[in-house]
Amino acid sequence: MSFALNLANIEDTVQKPQEYGRFMQHCYLLFDVRRLSLFSEAIEKTKASGVAVDVGSGNGILSLMALKHGYEHVFMIEPSDKIAQYATHLLEKNGMAGRFTIIDQPLEYVNLSRLPKQLGLVVSETISSLIFGFGSWDAFPTLVSRVSSKESIIPTRGKLNFILVEDDSIPRTGLPPANGFDFLRSKSIEVDLLDYTFFSSGNMYAVNFEKALQNYIEESKPQIATMQGFDFTKSNPYPAKVASTVAIPSKAAYKGIIGWFSVELSHDGKTILSSVDPTLFAWKPFYIPLKRPIKGSEFSEISLELMLKRVDAPYTYAFQFADHISGKELTNILYW
């Protein structure tokens, strides 16, 4: 069976979200055996019956796993035309023709009456949406309320952790001795793009970030702040977005924030996907520079608060850290 794209209506194609439609990106995801094995393990722990829904189905691999496990049909919610066409090819190539339906919209725009009232499984890899609280966040509670068993919601619960760091050498682990930013500075050109985003070993700093971070946590024992999160075993899966207070030692001068997620893919809490895991390379911890150092001589504590900013249309992906008590902005507005 051969595969070829057929984008008949190119005008309609470019108007819809295509962010995760790059084939190279999906090859990267499929190389990650840790990611695949954990999701496969979680799916195989469920009791296969009825209809599955795969939110942000991408190349369709989780949908294929669900069908092979025994689910009768899968609804694949994927707005990218290009990768959805490949997912169709993949499932048909593996003998699943007629057992899947692709809905080419983001979940938050899907008319849920198109989906069955009773679902056997909801699975999603949109970890960032679930934890940060944009996109599919608002629609997920309604969707998972249709699942007959809480054990068939993947992931089940998750959280986002942060630490303040004084030394920015941790995120720079693996940085080449010479880089483009340094070259531009040598030409008296100042580019401050890094101050308006987060960066990680997944997109800029290539090696050993996780091991360096693990060593730092073990040796320095920093205070870990837990903020955003979700828990689909509860009637209200999203708790109020509360700030997390961190004590500031008198001699400290923190330069940045490092964050990572930890999610439980299975109801028993034994299948854990964490972006601080060195064997996982599809997701990474990330580093955010502060606008100015947080000094113990100025603050005895900081109440970290993460605020979403609806300024990155069509995706509400921008966010900012602030001190909940004083309202002081700790970072610039950050963009993906």
C-alpha positions in Angstrom: 0.0 0.0 0.0 1.5 3.3 -1.0 0.9 6.7 0.5 0.5 10.1 -1.1 -0.9 13.4 0.2 -4.1 14.6 -1.4 -4.8 18.1 -0.2 -7.7 18.9 -2.5 -8.7 22.2 -0.8 -5.5 23.9 0.1 -7.2 27.1 1.2 -9.2 25.2 3.8 -6.1 23.3 4.8 -4.0 26.3 5.7 -6.8 27.9 7.8 -7.0 25.0 10.2 -4.5 24.4 13.0 -1.6 22.5 11.4 0.9 22.8 14.3 1.6 19.1 14.7 1.5 18.2 11.1 5.2 17.9 10.3 6.3 14.4 9.4 9.8 14.9 10.8 8.2 15.8 14.2 6.2 12.5 14.2 9.3 10.5 13.2 10.9 11.9 16.3 8.0 10.8 18.4 8.0 7.4 17.0 11.7 6.9 17.7 10.9 7.3 21.4 10.5 3.7 22.6 10.0 4.9 26.2 7.0 6.9 25.3 5.5 4.2 23.1 6.0 1.4 25.6 4.4 3.4 28.5 1.3 4.3 26.4 1.1 0.7 25.1 1.3 -0.6 28.7 -1.4 1.7 29.9 -3.8 0.8 27.0 -3.2 -2.9 27.6 -4.2 -2.5 31.3 -7.7 -1.4 30.3 -10.6 -3.7 29.6 -11.2 -3.4 25.9 -14.8 -2.9 25.0 -16.9 -0.4 23.0 -15.6 2.8 21.3 -12.3 4.6 22.0 -11.6 8.3 21.4 -8.0 9.5 20.7 -7.6 13.2 21.3 -4.8 14.8 19.3 -4.3 11.4 17.5 -1.5 12.7 15.3 0.0 9.8 13.3 -2.6 7.4 14.7 -0.3 5.1 16.6 -2.3 5.2 19.9 -5.5 4.6 18.0 -3.9 1.6 16.3 -2.8 0.3 19.7 -6.4 0.6 21.0 -7.9 -1.2 18.1 -5.3 -4.0 18.3 -6.1 -4.3 22.0 -9.7 -5.0 21.1 -11.7 -1.8 21.0 -14.4 -1.9 18.3 -14.0 1.5 16.8 -11.9 4.6 17.5 -12.7 8.3 16.9 -9.5 10.1 16.1 -9.6 13.9 16.8 -6.8 15.5 14.8 -7.0 19.0 13.1 -3.9 18.6 10.9 -5.0 17.5 7.5 -1.6 16.2 6.5 -0.9 14.0 9.5 -4.5 12.9 9.6 -4.1 11.6 6.0 -1.1 9.7 7.0 -3.0 8.2 10.1 -5.7 7.0 7.6 -2.9 5.3 5.6 -1.3 3.8 8.7 -4.5 2.2 10.1 -5.6 0.9 6.7 -2.1 -0.5 6.2 -2.5 -2.4 9.4 -5.9 -3.9 8.5 -8.1 -1.5 10.4 -10.1 -0.1 7.5 -13.7 0.7 8.5 -12.9 0.7 12.2 -11.9 4.4 12.7 -13.4 7.8 12.1 -11.2 11.0 11.9 -12.7 14.3 13.1 -10.5 17.0 11.6 -10.9 19.7 14.3 -9.4 20.5 17.7 -11.3 19.0 20.5 -12.6 22.3 21.8 -14.4 22.9 18.5 -15.8 19.4 18.1 -19.6 19.1 18.5 -19.6 16.3 21.1 -22.9 15.0 19.8 -20.9 13.5 17.0 -19.4 11.1 19.6 -21.2 8.2 21.3 -22.7 8.9 24.7 -20.9 5.8 26.2 -17.2 5.4 25.6 -14.9 2.6 26.4 -11.6 4.6 26.4 -10.3 8.1 26.2 -6.6 8.4 25.4 -4.6 11.6 24.7 -1.1 12.6 24.3 -1.8 16.3 24.6 0.0 16.5 27.9 0.8 20.2 27.6 -2.8 21.1 26.9 -4.0 19.1 29.9 -1.5 20.5 32.3 -1.1 24.1 31.2 -4.8 24.5 30.7 -5.3 25.6 27.2 -7.0 24.1 24.2 -8.6 20.8 24.9 -8.6 21.5 28.7 -12.2 22.9 28.7 -13.7 20.0 26.7 -12.0 17.1 28.5 -14.3 16.9 31.5 -17.4 16.4 29.3 -15.6 13.9 27.2 -14.3 11.7 30.1 -17.6 11.8 31.9 -18.8 9.4 29.1 -16.2 6.8 30.0 -17.8 3.8 31.7 -14.7 3.2 33.9 -12.2 5.7 35.3 -9.6 3.1 34.7 -10.0 3.7 31.0 -8.9 7.4 31.0 -5.3 7.8 29.8 -3.6 9.8 31.3 -5.4 9.5 34.6 -3.7 12.4 36.6 -0.8 14.7 36.3 1.1 17.7 37.6 3.6 20.3 36.7 6.6 20.8 39.0 9.1 23.8 39.2 12.3 24.7 41.0 14.1 28.0 41.2 17.8 27.8 40.2 20.7 30.1 40.9 23.0 28.8 38.2 21.9 28.7 34.6 24.5 26.2 33.7 22.0 23.3 34.1 19.9 24.2 31.1 23.1 25.0 29.2 24.4 21.4 29.6 25.3 20.2 26.1 25.4 23.7 24.6 28.1 24.0 22.0 31.2 26.1 23.0 30.2 28.5 20.3 26.7 29.3 19.3 24.8 31.8 17.1 23.7 34.0 20.0 27.3 34.4 21.1 28.4 35.1 17.5 25.7 37.8 17.2 26.8 39.4 20.5 30.4 39.6 19.1 28.9 41.6 16.3 27.2 44.0 18.8 23.8 42.5 17.8 21.5 41.8 20.8 18.8 39.2 20.2 16.5 38.7 23.2 14.3 35.9 21.8 15.3 33.5 24.6 13.7 35.9 27.1 10.3 35.3 25.5 10.2 31.6 25.4 11.2 28.5 27.3 13.9 26.2 26.1 14.9 22.6 26.8 17.1 19.8 25.7 14.3 18.9 23.3 14.6 22.1 21.2 17.9 23.8 22.0 20.0 22.1 24.6 20.7 18.7 23.3 22.2 16.3 25.8 22.3 15.4 29.5 19.8 18.0 30.7 17.8 15.4 32.5 20.8 13.8 34.2 22.2 17.2 35.2 18.8 18.1 36.6 18.4 14.8 38.5 21.9 15.3 40.0 21.1 18.9 41.0 17.9 17.8 42.7 19.6 15.0 44.6 22.6 17.0 45.7 21.0 20.5 46.3 17.6 19.3 47.5 15.8 22.4 46.2 12.2 23.1 47.2 9.9 21.8 44.5 6.8 23.8 43.7 3.8 21.8 42.3 1.3 23.9 40.4 -1.0 23.1 37.5 -2.5 19.6 37.4 -5.4 17.4 36.6 -7.1 14.3 38.1 -9.8 12.5 36.1 -10.7 10.3 39.0 -12.4 13.3 40.6 -15.6 15.0 39.7 -13.7 18.3 39.3 -10.6 17.2 37.5 -9.0 20.6 37.5 -8.4 22.2 40.9 -8.3 25.9 41.3 -5.1 27.3 39.9 -3.4 28.2 43.2 0.1 29.6 43.7 2.9 27.6 45.2 5.0 29.3 47.9 8.8 28.9 47.8 11.1 30.1 50.6 14.0 32.3 49.4 17.3 31.8 51.5 18.9 35.1 52.4 22.0 34.5 50.3 20.1 33.2 47.2 19.9 34.9 43.9 17.8 32.8 41.6 18.2 33.4 37.8 15.6 31.1 36.3 12.9 28.4 36.7 13.1 24.8 35.6 9.8 22.9 35.1 8.8 19.4 34.2 5.6 17.3 34.2 4.8 13.9 35.7 1.7 12.1 34.7 0.1 8.7 35.6 -1.0 7.0 32.5 -2.8 4.2 34.3 -5.3 4.2 37.1 -3.1 2.1 39.4 -0.5 4.8 39.4 2.3 2.4 38.2 2.7 3.7 34.7 4.5 7.0 35.1 5.5 9.3 32.2 7.8 12.1 33.4 9.7 14.6 31.3 12.6 14.4 33.8 13.2 10.8 32.8 16.5 10.6 30.8 15.2 7.7 28.7 12.3 9.8 27.4 13.3 12.1 24.6 9.9 13.2 23.1 9.4 15.6 26.0 12.0 17.4 28.1 12.3 19.6 31.2 12.3 23.3 30.3 14.1 26.3 31.5 12.7 29.8 31.8 14.9 32.9 32.5 13.6 35.4 35.1 13.3 39.1 34.1 15.7 39.8 36.9 17.2 37.6 39.7 15.1 36.8 42.7 17.3 37.8 45.7 16.9 36.6 49.2 17.9 40.1 50.3 14.6 41.4 48.7 12.2 38.5 49.3 11.8 36.0 52.1 9.5 33.9 49.9 7.9 33.9 46.5 4.4 32.7 45.8 4.8 31.3 42.2 1.7 31.7 40.0 1.4 30.7 36.3 -1.0 32.8 34.3 -2.3 32.0 30.8 -2.2 34.8 28.3 -4.7 34.8 25.4 -2.4 36.6 23.1 -1.1 33.9 20.8 -4.0 33.2 18.4 -5.2 30.8 17.2 -3.4 29.0 20.1 -3.7 30.3 23.6 -0.2 29.1 24.4 1.3 32.2 25.9 1.9 32.3 29.7 3.7 34.2 32.4 5.0 33.7 35.9 4.2 36.2 38.6 4.4 36.5 42.4 0.8 35.9 43.6 1.3 38.0 46.7 2.8 41.2 45.2 1.5 40.8 41.6 5.1 41.3 40.5 5.9 39.9 37.1 8.8 37.4 37.4 9.1 36.5 33.7 8.2 38.1 30.4 5.2 36.7 28.6 6.4 33.4 27.2 5.5 32.0 23.8 5.8 28.5 22.3 
